[in-house]
Amino acid sequence: MVAGSGFPLILAAGLELIYLCVVPQSSRFRRLVRSWQYAEQKRKLEVNLQAMFQQIPLDMRVRYSKLDALCRNIRENYGNLSSTSQMFVKEMADRLDGLLQGYVRLLHAEHQHLEYLRSTDGAAIQRELESLKRSLDTESGKVQEINRMRIDIVMKRLEKVGKIRENCEVIHAQCAATEDVLQLIRDQSITLRNPQQVSDQLEGLVHDVEQTEETVREVEEIFEMATPETSLTLSPAPTENANADRSRNRVRN
């Protein structure tokens, strides 16, 4: 507007096109964008883990605090090694962090499973199933049809209770194994055993924790996707108008 010409606008548009074509292709720019994305993902992960930690009961928080203290002790012991070993120490520290994150997720999953089992009476569900089966032969056709559907649903509930109880045992065992291995690594760190071997041990432990998490997720997804194959919706009762229409039709016939 000041120049009284459209040339500055054209020049600005050209410069913007050059910027859009050149800068996004720059490897340095891409690394910068990836660092922003990583920082955002890390922030979201930390917020999520903090929320999980706040939801678990006090005794589980104490277990986590003891494990965190073990990890700090391991880092301190290996922090005194020579500069040539620090690469393996850094790798080991990253795996310790990943292990602590997986441990929180497992504790949270165990807490959710235990809460479900506390609020669900498996014995009562079993009694309901047995009662339905006993009375099935004495019922009328329509009632029998509905109760067969109920039997299928109750059996699915029992199956879910069994799977959740099994999941609890798996999670508890994996948490205990994690605690035992880290205590062993802490003992080894006192004698300053090769940090690369320790890092390899941690890699195997992280893999075990991830497998346990995946198993729990798979079972939960199966039950989330599962829906009753039958419906308890009954046919609508005939209305007075419908009965009258049928009567008129019979008279005509």
Phi and psi restraints in degrees (value plus and minus 20) as a CYANA .aco file:
   2 VAL   PHI     -86.1   -46.1
   2 VAL   PSI     -61.3   -21.3
   3 ALA   PHI     -96.2   -56.2
   3 ALA   PSI     -37.1     2.9
   4 GLY   PHI      49.0    89.0
   4 GLY   PSI       6.9    46.9
   5 SER   PHI    -168.1  -128.1
   5 SER   PSI     135.0   175.0
   6 GLY   PHI    -107.7   -67.7
   6 GLY   PSI     -20.6    19.4
   7 PHE   PHI     -81.5   -41.5
   7 PHE   PSI     -64.3   -24.3
   8 PRO   PHI     -79.3   -39.3
   8 PRO   PSI     -55.8   -15.8
   9 LEU   PHI     -86.5   -46.5
   9 LEU   PSI     -62.4   -22.4
  10 ILE   PHI     -83.5   -43.5
  10 ILE   PSI     -62.2   -22.2
  11 LEU   PHI     -82.2   -42.2
  11 LEU   PSI     -62.7   -22.7
  12 ALA   PHI     -83.9   -43.9
  12 ALA   PSI     -61.2   -21.2
  13 ALA   PHI     -83.5   -43.5
  13 ALA   PSI     -59.7   -19.7
  14 GLY   PHI     -84.3   -44.3
  14 GLY   PSI     -63.2   -23.2
  15 LEU   PHI     -82.9   -42.9
  15 LEU   PSI     -58.6   -18.6
  16 GLU   PHI     -84.7   -44.7
  16 GLU   PSI     -60.7   -20.7
  17 LEU   PHI     -82.6   -42.6
  17 LEU   PSI     -61.0   -21.0
  18 ILE   PHI     -82.2   -42.2
  18 ILE   PSI     -63.2   -23.2
  19 TYR   PHI     -79.8   -39.8
  19 TYR   PSI     -66.5   -26.5
  20 LEU   PHI     -87.5   -47.5
  20 LEU   PSI     -49.4    -9.4
  21 CYS   PHI    -102.1   -62.1
  21 CYS   PSI     -54.2   -14.2
  22 VAL   PHI    -114.5   -74.5
  22 VAL   PSI     -70.5   -30.5
  23 VAL   PHI     -82.6   -42.6
  23 VAL   PSI     -66.7   -26.7
  24 PRO   PHI     -81.6   -41.6
  24 PRO   PSI     -41.5    -1.5
  25 GLN   PHI    -104.3   -64.3
  25 GLN   PSI     -29.9    10.1
  26 SER   PHI     -90.8   -50.8
  26 SER   PSI     112.5   152.5
  27 SER   PHI     -84.6   -44.6
  27 SER   PSI     -54.6   -14.6
  28 ARG   PHI     -86.0   -46.0
  28 ARG   PSI     -61.0   -21.0
  29 PHE   PHI     -84.8   -44.8
  29 PHE   PSI     -61.2   -21.2
  30 ARG   PHI     -83.9   -43.9
  30 ARG   PSI     -60.7   -20.7
  31 ARG   PHI     -82.6   -42.6
  31 ARG   PSI     -58.6   -18.6
  32 LEU   PHI     -82.8   -42.8
  32 LEU   PSI     -64.7   -24.7
  33 VAL   PHI     -83.7   -43.7
  33 VAL   PSI     -63.1   -23.1
  34 ARG   PHI     -82.5   -42.5
  34 ARG   PSI     -57.5   -17.5
  35 SER   PHI     -86.0   -46.0
  35 SER   PSI     -57.5   -17.5
  36 TRP   PHI     -82.7   -42.7
  36 TRP   PSI     -66.0   -26.0
  37 GLN   PHI     -83.0   -43.0
  37 GLN   PSI     -63.0   -23.0
  38 TYR   PHI     -82.2   -42.2
  38 TYR   PSI     -62.9   -22.9
  39 ALA   PHI     -82.3   -42.3
  39 ALA   PSI     -60.0   -20.0
  40 GLU   PHI     -87.9   -47.9
  40 GLU   PSI     -62.8   -22.8
  41 GLN   PHI     -82.6   -42.6
  41 GLN   PSI     -60.7   -20.7
  42 LYS   PHI     -83.8   -43.8
  42 LYS   PSI     -60.9   -20.9
  43 ARG   PHI     -82.8   -42.8
  43 ARG   PSI     -65.1   -25.1
  44 LYS   PHI     -83.3   -43.3
  44 LYS   PSI     -59.9   -19.9
  45 LEU   PHI     -82.8   -42.8
  45 LEU   PSI     -63.9   -23.9
  46 GLU   PHI     -83.7   -43.7
  46 GLU   PSI     -60.3   -20.3
  47 VAL   PHI     -83.2   -43.2
  47 VAL   PSI     -63.3   -23.3
  48 ASN   PHI     -84.4   -44.4
  48 ASN   PSI     -63.8   -23.8
  49 LEU   PHI     -86.3   -46.3
  49 LEU   PSI     -57.7   -17.7
  50 GLN   PHI     -84.2   -44.2
  50 GLN   PSI     -59.3   -19.3
  51 ALA   PHI     -84.6   -44.6
  51 ALA   PSI     -61.5   -21.5
  52 MET   PHI     -81.2   -41.2
  52 MET   PSI     -63.7   -23.7
  53 PHE   PHI     -81.8   -41.8
  53 PHE   PSI     -58.1   -18.1
  54 GLN   PHI     -89.4   -49.4
  54 GLN   PSI     -43.9    -3.9
  55 GLN   PHI    -105.2   -65.2
  55 GLN   PSI     -42.4    -2.4
  56 ILE   PHI     -99.7   -59.7
  56 ILE   PSI     134.3   174.3
  57 PRO   PHI     -90.9   -50.9
  57 PRO   PSI     150.2   190.2
  58 LEU   PHI     -80.4   -40.4
  58 LEU   PSI     -61.6   -21.6
  59 ASP   PHI     -83.9   -43.9
  59 ASP   PSI     -53.6   -13.6
  60 MET   PHI     -92.5   -52.5
  60 MET   PSI     -54.6   -14.6
  61 ARG   PHI     -83.5   -43.5
  61 ARG   PSI     -58.5   -18.5
  62 VAL   PHI     -84.3   -44.3
  62 VAL   PSI     -61.5   -21.5
  63 ARG   PHI     -80.0   -40.0
  63 ARG   PSI     -63.0   -23.0
  64 TYR   PHI     -84.3   -44.3
  64 TYR   PSI     -61.9   -21.9
  65 SER   PHI     -81.3   -41.3
  65 SER   PSI     -59.0   -19.0
  66 LYS   PHI     -85.6   -45.6
  66 LYS   PSI     -60.1   -20.1
  67 LEU   PHI     -88.1   -48.1
  67 LEU   PSI     -59.6   -19.6
  68 ASP   PHI     -82.6   -42.6
  68 ASP   PSI     -59.0   -19.0
  69 ALA   PHI     -85.0   -45.0
  69 ALA   PSI     -58.9   -18.9
  70 LEU   PHI     -79.9   -39.9
  70 LEU   PSI     -65.6   -25.6
  71 CYS   PHI     -83.6   -43.6
  71 CYS   PSI     -60.7   -20.7
  72 ARG   PHI     -83.3   -43.3
  72 ARG   PSI     -60.2   -20.2
  73 ASN   PHI     -83.3   -43.3
  73 ASN   PSI     -61.1   -21.1
  74 ILE   PHI     -83.3   -43.3
  74 ILE   PSI     -65.0   -25.0
  75 ARG   PHI     -81.3   -41.3
  75 ARG   PSI     -63.1   -23.1
  76 GLU   PHI     -83.0   -43.0
  76 GLU   PSI     -62.7   -22.7
  77 ASN   PHI     -85.2   -45.2
  77 ASN   PSI     -61.0   -21.0
  78 TYR   PHI    -103.8   -63.8
  78 TYR   PSI     -30.8     9.2
  79 GLY   PHI     -89.0   -49.0
  79 GLY   PSI     -33.9     6.1
  80 ASN   PHI    -110.7   -70.7
  80 ASN   PSI     -17.8    22.2
  81 LEU   PHI     -93.5   -53.5
  81 LEU   PSI     148.5   188.5
  82 SER   PHI     -85.6   -45.6
  82 SER   PSI     143.9   183.9
  83 SER   PHI     -82.8   -42.8
  83 SER   PSI     -49.3    -9.3
  84 THR   PHI     -87.5   -47.5
  84 THR   PSI     -44.7    -4.7
  85 SER   PHI    -112.4   -72.4
  85 SER   PSI     -27.5    12.5
  86 GLN   PHI     -86.1   -46.1
  86 GLN   PSI     -45.4    -5.4
  87 MET   PHI     -82.0   -42.0
  87 MET   PSI     -64.2   -24.2
  88 PHE   PHI     -91.0   -51.0
  88 PHE   PSI     -52.6   -12.6
  89 VAL   PHI     -85.3   -45.3
  89 VAL   PSI     -61.7   -21.7
  90 LYS   PHI     -83.5   -43.5
  90 LYS   PSI     -61.8   -21.8
  91 GLU   PHI     -82.1   -42.1
  91 GLU   PSI     -61.9   -21.9
  92 MET   PHI     -85.0   -45.0
  92 MET   PSI     -59.8   -19.8
  93 ALA   PHI     -84.9   -44.9
  93 ALA   PSI     -59.0   -19.0
  94 ASP   PHI     -83.3   -43.3
  94 ASP   PSI     -59.7   -19.7
  95 ARG   PHI     -90.7   -50.7
  95 ARG   PSI     -53.6   -13.6
  96 LEU   PHI     -83.1   -43.1
  96 LEU   PSI     -61.3   -21.3
  97 ASP   PHI     -82.8   -42.8
  97 ASP   PSI     -64.6   -24.6
  98 GLY   PHI     -82.9   -42.9
  98 GLY   PSI     -55.4   -15.4
  99 LEU   PHI     -87.6   -47.6
  99 LEU   PSI     -61.1   -21.1
 100 LEU   PHI     -83.9   -43.9
 100 LEU   PSI     -58.7   -18.7
 101 GLN   PHI     -84.9   -44.9
 101 GLN   PSI     -64.3   -24.3
 102 GLY   PHI     -83.9   -43.9
 102 GLY   PSI     -54.9   -14.9
 103 TYR   PHI     -85.0   -45.0
 103 TYR   PSI     -61.5   -21.5
 104 VAL   PHI     -82.0   -42.0
 104 VAL   PSI     -63.2   -23.2
 105 ARG   PHI     -83.9   -43.9
 105 ARG   PSI     -58.8   -18.8
 106 LEU   PHI     -87.1   -47.1
 106 LEU   PSI     -62.3   -22.3
 107 LEU   PHI     -81.2   -41.2
 107 LEU   PSI     -60.8   -20.8
 108 HIS   PHI     -84.6   -44.6
 108 HIS   PSI     -62.7   -22.7
 109 ALA   PHI     -84.5   -44.5
 109 ALA   PSI     -61.5   -21.5
 110 GLU   PHI     -82.5   -42.5
 110 GLU   PSI     -61.6   -21.6
 111 HIS   PHI     -81.3   -41.3
 111 HIS   PSI     -64.6   -24.6
 112 GLN   PHI     -82.7   -42.7
 112 GLN   PSI     -62.7   -22.7
 113 HIS   PHI     -84.7   -44.7
 113 HIS   PSI     -62.5   -22.5
 114 LEU   PHI     -85.3   -45.3
 114 LEU   PSI     -58.2   -18.2
 115 GLU   PHI     -82.7   -42.7
 115 GLU   PSI     -60.0   -20.0
 116 TYR   PHI     -83.1   -43.1
 116 TYR   PSI     -65.0   -25.0
 117 LEU   PHI     -86.0   -46.0
 117 LEU   PSI     -54.3   -14.3
 118 ARG   PHI     -87.1   -47.1
 118 ARG   PSI     -53.7   -13.7
 119 SER   PHI    -111.7   -71.7
 119 SER   PSI     -19.2    20.8
 120 THR   PHI    -143.8  -103.8
 120 THR   PSI     103.2   143.2
 121 ASP   PHI    -113.8   -73.8
 121 ASP   PSI      76.8   116.8
 122 GLY   PHI     -82.1   -42.1
 122 GLY   PSI     -56.6   -16.6
 123 ALA   PHI     -85.0   -45.0
 123 ALA   PSI     -58.7   -18.7
 124 ALA   PHI     -86.0   -46.0
 124 ALA   PSI     -57.9   -17.9
 125 ILE   PHI     -84.6   -44.6
 125 ILE   PSI     -60.2   -20.2
 126 GLN   PHI     -84.4   -44.4
 126 GLN   PSI     -60.8   -20.8
 127 ARG   PHI     -84.8   -44.8
 127 ARG   PSI     -59.8   -19.8
 128 GLU   PHI     -82.4   -42.4
 128 GLU   PSI     -60.8   -20.8
 129 LEU   PHI     -83.2   -43.2
 129 LEU   PSI     -66.0   -26.0
 130 GLU   PHI     -84.3   -44.3
 130 GLU   PSI     -59.6   -19.6
 131 SER   PHI     -82.9   -42.9
 131 SER   PSI     -63.0   -23.0
 132 LEU   PHI     -82.7   -42.7
 132 LEU   PSI     -61.1   -21.1
 133 LYS   PHI     -87.3   -47.3
 133 LYS   PSI     -58.8   -18.8
 134 ARG   PHI     -85.5   -45.5
 134 ARG   PSI     -59.8   -19.8
 135 SER   PHI    -106.5   -66.5
 135 SER   PSI     -21.7    18.3
 136 LEU   PHI     -82.6   -42.6
 136 LEU   PSI     -63.4   -23.4
 137 ASP   PHI     -91.2   -51.2
 137 ASP   PSI     -40.4    -0.4
 138 THR   PHI    -114.6   -74.6
 138 THR   PSI     -19.0    21.0
 139 GLU   PHI    -115.9   -75.9
 139 GLU   PSI     139.6   179.6
 140 SER   PHI     -92.2   -52.2
 140 SER   PSI     148.8   188.8
 141 GLY   PHI     -76.4   -36.4
 141 GLY   PSI     -69.6   -29.6
 142 LYS   PHI     -88.3   -48.3
 142 LYS   PSI     -62.4   -22.4
 143 VAL   PHI     -83.6   -43.6
 143 VAL   PSI     -60.1   -20.1
 144 GLN   PHI     -82.4   -42.4
 144 GLN   PSI     -60.4   -20.4
 145 GLU   PHI     -81.9   -41.9
 145 GLU   PSI     -63.7   -23.7
 146 ILE   PHI     -85.5   -45.5
 146 ILE   PSI     -62.5   -22.5
 147 ASN   PHI     -90.5   -50.5
 147 ASN   PSI     -46.8    -6.8
 148 ARG   PHI     -84.4   -44.4
 148 ARG   PSI     -59.7   -19.7
 149 MET   PHI     -83.4   -43.4
 149 MET   PSI     -61.8   -21.8
 150 ARG   PHI     -82.6   -42.6
 150 ARG   PSI     -58.5   -18.5
 151 ILE   PHI     -80.3   -40.3
 151 ILE   PSI     -63.7   -23.7
 152 ASP   PHI     -80.3   -40.3
 152 ASP   PSI     -62.5   -22.5
 153 ILE   PHI     -87.5   -47.5
 153 ILE   PSI     -64.0   -24.0
 154 VAL   PHI     -83.9   -43.9
 154 VAL   PSI     -57.7   -17.7
 155 MET   PHI     -84.2   -44.2
 155 MET   PSI     -57.9   -17.9
 156 LYS   PHI     -84.8   -44.8
 156 LYS   PSI     -58.0   -18.0
 157 ARG   PHI     -83.5   -43.5
 157 ARG   PSI     -63.2   -23.2
 158 LEU   PHI     -82.6   -42.6
 158 LEU   PSI     -60.0   -20.0
 159 GLU   PHI     -82.4   -42.4
 159 GLU   PSI     -62.2   -22.2
 160 LYS   PHI     -83.7   -43.7
 160 LYS   PSI     -62.7   -22.7
 161 VAL   PHI     -79.4   -39.4
 161 VAL   PSI     -63.7   -23.7
 162 GLY   PHI     -82.8   -42.8
 162 GLY   PSI     -62.1   -22.1
 163 LYS   PHI     -87.2   -47.2
 163 LYS   PSI     -59.4   -19.4
 164 ILE   PHI     -87.6   -47.6
 164 ILE   PSI     -58.2   -18.2
 165 ARG   PHI     -84.1   -44.1
 165 ARG   PSI     -61.1   -21.1
 166 GLU   PHI     -84.8   -44.8
 166 GLU   PSI     -61.1   -21.1
 167 ASN   PHI     -78.7   -38.7
 167 ASN   PSI     -62.6   -22.6
 168 CYS   PHI     -78.3   -38.3
 168 CYS   PSI     -63.2   -23.2
 169 GLU   PHI     -85.6   -45.6
 169 GLU   PSI     -60.6   -20.6
 170 VAL   PHI     -85.1   -45.1
 170 VAL   PSI     -66.6   -26.6
 171 ILE   PHI     -82.3   -42.3
 171 ILE   PSI     -64.9   -24.9
 172 HIS   PHI     -81.3   -41.3
 172 HIS   PSI     -62.9   -22.9
 173 ALA   PHI     -85.3   -45.3
 173 ALA   PSI     -60.0   -20.0
 174 GLN   PHI     -86.9   -46.9
 174 GLN   PSI     -59.5   -19.5
 175 CYS   PHI     -83.2   -43.2
 175 CYS   PSI     -62.8   -22.8
 176 ALA   PHI     -84.2   -44.2
 176 ALA   PSI     -59.8   -19.8
 177 ALA   PHI     -84.7   -44.7
 177 ALA   PSI     -59.4   -19.4
 178 THR   PHI     -81.1   -41.1
 178 THR   PSI     -64.1   -24.1
 179 GLU   PHI     -83.3   -43.3
 179 GLU   PSI     -62.2   -22.2
 180 ASP   PHI     -84.9   -44.9
 180 ASP   PSI     -64.7   -24.7
 181 VAL   PHI     -85.2   -45.2
 181 VAL   PSI     -61.0   -21.0
 182 LEU   PHI     -88.5   -48.5
 182 LEU   PSI     -53.4   -13.4
 183 GLN   PHI     -84.5   -44.5
 183 GLN   PSI     -58.8   -18.8
 184 LEU   PHI     -84.4   -44.4
 184 LEU   PSI     -63.1   -23.1
 185 ILE   PHI     -84.8   -44.8
 185 ILE   PSI     -57.6   -17.6
 186 ARG   PHI     -82.0   -42.0
 186 ARG   PSI     -62.0   -22.0
 187 ASP   PHI     -82.9   -42.9
 187 ASP   PSI     -59.9   -19.9
 188 GLN   PHI     -87.7   -47.7
 188 GLN   PSI     -53.1   -13.1
 189 SER   PHI     -87.1   -47.1
 189 SER   PSI     -42.0    -2.0
 190 ILE   PHI     -86.3   -46.3
 190 ILE   PSI     -56.9   -16.9
 191 THR   PHI    -111.7   -71.7
 191 THR   PSI     -14.0    26.0
 192 LEU   PHI      34.0    74.0
 192 LEU   PSI      35.0    75.0
 193 ARG   PHI     -86.1   -46.1
 193 ARG   PSI     138.9   178.9
 194 ASN   PHI     -68.1   -28.1
 194 ASN   PSI      98.1   138.1
 195 PRO   PHI     -84.1   -44.1
 195 PRO   PSI     -45.6    -5.6
 196 GLN   PHI     -85.9   -45.9
 196 GLN   PSI     -61.4   -21.4
 197 GLN   PHI     -83.9   -43.9
 197 GLN   PSI     -59.4   -19.4
 198 VAL   PHI     -83.9   -43.9
 198 VAL   PSI     -61.5   -21.5
 199 SER   PHI     -81.9   -41.9
 199 SER   PSI     -58.7   -18.7
 200 ASP   PHI     -86.2   -46.2
 200 ASP   PSI     -59.2   -19.2
 201 GLN   PHI     -80.1   -40.1
 201 GLN   PSI     -64.5   -24.5
 202 LEU   PHI     -85.1   -45.1
 202 LEU   PSI     -57.2   -17.2
 203 GLU   PHI     -80.6   -40.6
 203 GLU   PSI     -63.1   -23.1
 204 GLY   PHI     -84.2   -44.2
 204 GLY   PSI     -58.1   -18.1
 205 LEU   PHI     -88.8   -48.8
 205 LEU   PSI     -62.1   -22.1
 206 VAL   PHI     -79.9   -39.9
 206 VAL   PSI     -60.5   -20.5
 207 HIS   PHI     -82.5   -42.5
 207 HIS   PSI     -61.6   -21.6
 208 ASP   PHI     -82.8   -42.8
 208 ASP   PSI     -63.1   -23.1
 209 VAL   PHI     -82.7   -42.7
 209 VAL   PSI     -63.7   -23.7
 210 GLU   PHI     -83.5   -43.5
 210 GLU   PSI     -59.2   -19.2
 211 GLN   PHI     -83.7   -43.7
 211 GLN   PSI     -61.5   -21.5
 212 THR   PHI     -82.4   -42.4
 212 THR   PSI     -64.2   -24.2
 213 GLU   PHI     -80.0   -40.0
 213 GLU   PSI     -61.8   -21.8
 214 GLU   PHI     -85.3   -45.3
 214 GLU   PSI     -60.6   -20.6
 215 THR   PHI     -81.2   -41.2
 215 THR   PSI     -64.2   -24.2
 216 VAL   PHI     -82.0   -42.0
 216 VAL   PSI     -64.9   -24.9
 217 ARG   PHI     -82.1   -42.1
 217 ARG   PSI     -61.9   -21.9
 218 GLU   PHI     -81.7   -41.7
 218 GLU   PSI     -64.6   -24.6
 219 VAL   PHI     -83.9   -43.9
 219 VAL   PSI     -63.3   -23.3
 220 GLU   PHI     -83.1   -43.1
 220 GLU   PSI     -59.9   -19.9
 221 GLU   PHI     -86.1   -46.1
 221 GLU   PSI     -57.0   -17.0
 222 ILE   PHI     -80.0   -40.0
 222 ILE   PSI     -65.2   -25.2
 223 PHE   PHI     -92.9   -52.9
 223 PHE   PSI     -50.3   -10.3
 224 GLU   PHI     -87.9   -47.9
 224 GLU   PSI     -57.1   -17.1
 225 MET   PHI     -99.3   -59.3
 225 MET   PSI     -43.8    -3.8
 226 ALA   PHI     -91.4   -51.4
 226 ALA   PSI     111.0   151.0
 227 THR   PHI    -149.3  -109.3
 227 THR   PSI     130.8   170.8
 228 PRO   PHI     -76.6   -36.6
 228 PRO   PSI     114.3   154.3
 229 GLU   PHI     -95.2   -55.2
 229 GLU   PSI     -34.4     5.6
 230 THR   PHI    -141.7  -101.7
 230 THR   PSI     145.3   185.3
 231 SER   PHI    -140.0  -100.0
 231 SER   PSI     124.5   164.5
 232 LEU   PHI    -113.3   -73.3
 232 LEU   PSI      -9.1    30.9
 233 THR   PHI     -91.9   -51.9
 233 THR   PSI     107.5   147.5
 234 LEU   PHI    -113.7   -73.7
 234 LEU   PSI     136.6   176.6
 235 SER   PHI     -88.7   -48.7
 235 SER   PSI     121.8   161.8
 236 PRO   PHI     -83.4   -43.4
 236 PRO   PSI     122.1   162.1
 237 ALA   PHI     -87.8   -47.8
 237 ALA   PSI     123.3   163.3
 238 PRO   PHI     -85.2   -45.2
 238 PRO   PSI     119.0   159.0
 239 THR   PHI    -107.0   -67.0
 239 THR   PSI     149.4   189.4
 240 GLU   PHI     -83.7   -43.7
 240 GLU   PSI     -58.1   -18.1
 241 ASN   PHI     -83.9   -43.9
 241 ASN   PSI     -59.8   -19.8
 242 ALA   PHI     -85.7   -45.7
 242 ALA   PSI     -59.8   -19.8
 243 ASN   PHI     -83.9   -43.9
 243 ASN   PSI     -59.7   -19.7
 244 ALA   PHI     -84.8   -44.8
 244 ALA   PSI     -60.9   -20.9
 245 ASP   PHI     -81.2   -41.2
 245 ASP   PSI     -63.3   -23.3
 246 ARG   PHI     -83.7   -43.7
 246 ARG   PSI     -58.3   -18.3
 247 SER   PHI     -83.3   -43.3
 247 SER   PSI     -63.1   -23.1
 248 ARG   PHI     -83.2   -43.2
 248 ARG   PSI     -57.5   -17.5
 249 ASN   PHI     -84.2   -44.2
 249 ASN   PSI     -60.2   -20.2
 250 ARG   PHI     -85.5   -45.5
 250 ARG   PSI     -58.4   -18.4
 251 VAL   PHI     -83.1   -43.1
 251 VAL   PSI     -64.9   -24.9
 252 ARG   PHI     -79.2   -39.2
 252 ARG   PSI     -66.5   -26.5
